[in-house]
Amino acid sequence: MQDEKQELINELNKLTEKPGGKQAIRFVLNALGSLPLIGGAIAGTGNAWGEKEQQKFNEKITDWASKTDIDLSKVLSHLADQMREPTEAHMSLLIGEVTGLDLQSDSTPRDFSLILNGETVRDFEPFINKGWITLRSNGNMANMGSGNRIGNSIEDKKRPWGMGNCFILSIKPAYFLCINS
């Protein structure tokens, strides 16, 4: 059990170190709150952690894991699923990896000018299919990796190499309703 607790804390800490990771963790913890036998305890952990420092977050997760009688391997499995499937957590993390920005409902632009590697464009497809974002080409191309810019476009930070196509990524208002809930 102690190893599983530490593994859970390590996985959550890895997420917090990435751009968009804090928002992703909020989504993950809220989603974990829907698992049977966990109830609102872990979802409350996500809300309590929002503005606290990392050590207090670790202590809260450890305390929660100690007080509950659940199989933490199920929690770890659910965490992995949240990062594989097109979930709010996964999208927050992907946008953070690509732009270097955290999604915040009140301060995040709804539209981004991006120069994207073709593989990254494919990463966005599940979220386009869910209707959370649109990705429109503006017809421009640029060499990536040397800080080339077209206007105010953000170069793909996840895969900054090769030729990139320029897009406008628009986040639909419905996605921001997920952030606020």
C-alpha positions in Angstrom: 0.0 0.0 0.0 2.8 2.4 0.8 4.4 1.8 -2.6 1.1 2.5 -4.3 0.6 5.7 -2.3 4.1 6.9 -3.4 3.4 5.9 -7.0 0.2 7.9 -7.0 1.9 10.9 -5.5 4.8 10.6 -8.0 2.4 10.4 -11.0 0.4 13.4 -9.8 3.6 15.4 -9.2 4.9 14.6 -12.7 1.7 16.2 -14.0 2.1 19.3 -11.9 5.5 19.9 -13.4 4.1 20.2 -17.0 2.4 23.2 -18.5 -1.3 22.7 -18.1 -0.6 20.0 -15.5 -2.3 21.7 -12.5 -5.6 22.1 -14.5 -5.2 18.5 -15.6 -4.9 17.3 -12.1 -8.0 19.1 -11.0 -10.0 17.3 -13.8 -8.4 14.0 -12.9 -9.2 14.3 -9.2 -12.7 15.4 -9.9 -13.2 12.4 -12.2 -11.8 10.1 -9.6 -14.5 11.3 -7.3 -17.0 9.4 -9.4 -15.4 6.1 -8.7 -17.4 3.8 -6.4 -16.2 3.8 -2.7 -14.3 7.0 -3.2 -17.1 9.5 -3.2 -16.4 13.1 -2.9 -13.3 12.7 -0.7 -10.8 12.8 -3.5 -12.8 15.3 -5.5 -12.6 17.6 -2.5 -8.8 17.0 -2.5 -8.6 18.5 -6.0 -10.6 21.5 -5.1 -8.6 22.1 -1.8 -5.3 21.8 -3.6 -6.1 24.4 -6.3 -4.2 27.2 -4.7 -1.9 25.3 -2.2 1.7 24.5 -2.5 3.0 21.0 -3.6 3.9 19.7 -0.1 0.4 20.3 1.3 -1.0 18.6 -1.8 1.2 15.5 -1.2 0.1 15.4 2.4 -3.6 15.7 1.5 -3.3 12.8 -1.0 -1.4 10.7 1.5 -3.9 11.4 4.2 -6.8 10.6 1.9 -5.1 7.3 0.8 -4.5 6.3 4.4 -8.1 6.9 5.5 -9.8 5.1 2.6 -10.0 1.4 2.2 -9.6 1.2 -1.6 -7.3 -0.4 -4.1 -5.0 2.4 -5.1 -4.0 0.4 -8.2 -7.5 1.1 -9.5 -6.9 4.8 -8.9 -3.6 4.7 -10.8 -5.3 2.8 -13.6 -8.0 5.5 -13.8 -5.3 8.2 -13.8 -3.6 6.5 -16.8 -7.0 6.3 -18.6 -7.6 10.0 -18.1 -4.3 10.8 -19.9 -5.0 8.3 -22.7 -8.6 9.2 -23.5 -9.8 12.6 -24.9 -10.7 14.0 -21.4 -10.6 17.5 -20.1 -7.4 16.6 -18.2 -5.7 15.3 -21.3 -6.7 18.4 -23.4 -5.5 20.8 -20.7 -2.2 19.0 -20.6 -1.9 18.8 -24.4 -2.5 22.6 -24.8 0.0 23.2 -22.0 2.6 21.1 -23.7 2.0 22.8 -27.1 1.7 26.4 -26.0 3.4 26.5 -22.6 0.2 28.1 -21.1 -2.2 26.9 -18.4 -5.9 27.0 -19.3 -7.7 29.3 -17.0 -11.3 30.2 -17.7 -10.9 33.9 -17.0 -7.5 34.7 -18.4 -6.9 32.2 -21.3 -7.5 33.4 -24.8 -10.2 31.4 -26.7 -8.1 31.5 -29.9 -4.4 30.7 -30.4 -2.3 31.2 -33.5 -0.1 28.2 -33.6 2.6 26.7 -35.8 2.1 22.9 -35.4 4.0 19.8 -36.3 1.8 17.3 -38.2 2.0 14.8 -35.3 0.7 17.4 -32.9 -2.2 18.2 -35.3 -3.1 14.5 -35.1 -3.0 14.7 -31.2 -5.7 17.4 -31.4 -8.1 15.3 -33.6 -9.9 13.5 -30.7 -10.7 16.9 -29.1 -11.9 18.3 -32.5 -14.2 15.2 -32.8 -15.6 15.9 -29.3 -16.4 19.4 -30.3 -14.2 21.1 -27.7 -11.9 22.8 -30.2 -11.6 23.7 -33.8 -8.4 23.9 -35.8 -8.4 26.1 -38.9 -5.5 26.4 -41.2 -4.5 29.9 -42.2 -2.5 28.6 -45.2 1.0 29.6 -43.9 4.0 27.3 -43.3 7.2 27.9 -41.3 10.4 26.1 -40.5 10.3 25.1 -36.8 12.9 25.0 -34.2 14.7 28.2 -34.8 12.2 30.7 -33.3 10.7 31.5 -36.7 7.4 33.4 -36.3 4.5 34.3 -38.4 2.7 37.2 -36.7 2.0 36.2 -33.1 1.9 32.5 -33.7 3.2 30.2 -30.9 5.5 27.6 -32.2 4.7 24.0 -31.1 6.7 23.4 -27.9 5.9 19.7 -27.9 7.5 18.9 -31.3 9.4 22.0 -32.5 11.1 20.5 -35.6 10.5 20.2 -39.3 8.0 22.2 -41.3 5.0 23.4 -39.4 1.6 24.5 -40.6 0.0 27.5 -39.2 -3.4 27.2 -37.5 -5.9 29.0 -35.4 -6.9 26.8 -32.5 -10.3 27.9 -31.0 -11.5 26.5 -27.7 -15.2 26.3 -27.6 -17.0 28.0 -24.7 -18.5 24.6 -23.6 -14.9 23.5 -22.6 -14.6 26.4 -20.3 -17.8 25.4 -18.6 -16.0 22.1 -17.7 -13.2 24.1 -16.1 -15.5 26.1 -13.9 -17.5 23.0 -12.7 
